[in-house]
Amino acid sequence: MPKALKSDARKVILDVYAFMQEEKRNKAPLIPFEKLEERVAAATGVSDRLVRKIVKEMKHAEETGEKISTPGKKRNKNRTKGRIEVDDFDLGVIR
């Protein structure tokens, strides 16, 4: 069963669809095929620089055998989640 796509993924799909539909209306590519990064940027609605950055990360990941990381996914594992460690003495004082 396919996974449900989040709203940002759906937006990218709709941007690509609109780009391809516009090319169909023109019966020719809007941007020449030689300018691949510009075509991808225009179709997905992101900047050329972001496309180049993601392609660079992909090439690096393929060379090293790593996965492409998602920004903001690293969490500190030693975090106490707002809890305070209380030993028996402190517990007695609190009572």
N, C-alpha and C positions, 0 to 999 in steps of 0.2 A: 504494500500500500504506500503510495507516495506521501512524502511529508508536506505539511501545509507551509506555504511560503509566507514570510513576514511582509509587512507593508513596504519596506525599502526594496526588497527583492521584486515585489510586484511592480513597483514604480520603474525599476530598471527595465523590466520586461515590456512595460507599456511604452517607455522611451524608445527602445529598440524597434518595437512594432511601428510606432509613429514615424521613425526614421526610414524604415523599409517601405512603409506605405507612401511616403513622400517620394522616394526614389521610383516606386512603381508608377506614380502619377506622372513623373517627369520622363519615364522610360529611359532613364540614364542615371548613373551614379551622381549623387550630389557632390561628393568629394572623390577625387581620382583614387583608384585602387592602390596606387603606389604609396599613398600617404595613409598607411594602415593605422598608425596610432591616432591620427586626427579623425579617421572614420570611426574608430572604436569610441573615442571621446565624444564625438557628436552623437553617435547612436545611443550611448549609455547615459549621456547627460552629465558626465564628469569632465574634469580638466585633462588636458594633454599630459601635464606633469604627473598627475596621479596615475594615468595609464602607464607612463614610462616607469614610474616607481614600482608599480605592481608587477610589471613584466620583469624588471630587474630582480625583484624579490623571488619571482618564480624561477628565473634562471639560476640564481644562487641556491635556492632550495633543491633544484634538480642536481646541481653539481655536488652538493654536500649530503644529499639524501635526507634532508630535514623537511618538515612540514612548513607550509606558509603560515605564519602566526597572525592572529587577529589582534589588533591593538586593544589594550585595556583588559586583556584576559588574564594577566598575571596577578595573583593574589598572594598576600603575605600569609604563610601557613602558621606562623607563630602568634598570630593575633588572638587575643583572649575573648573577642566578641563582646566587649563591654563588661565582662565579669571581673569581679575583684576576688582574688584568692584570699580566703580568710582561714587562719589556723585556729586551733582550739582556744588559745589564749584570747585572741581578738573576739572570737565568738562569745566567750564568757564576759568580756567587757561590754559587748553590744547588748547582751541580755541585761 
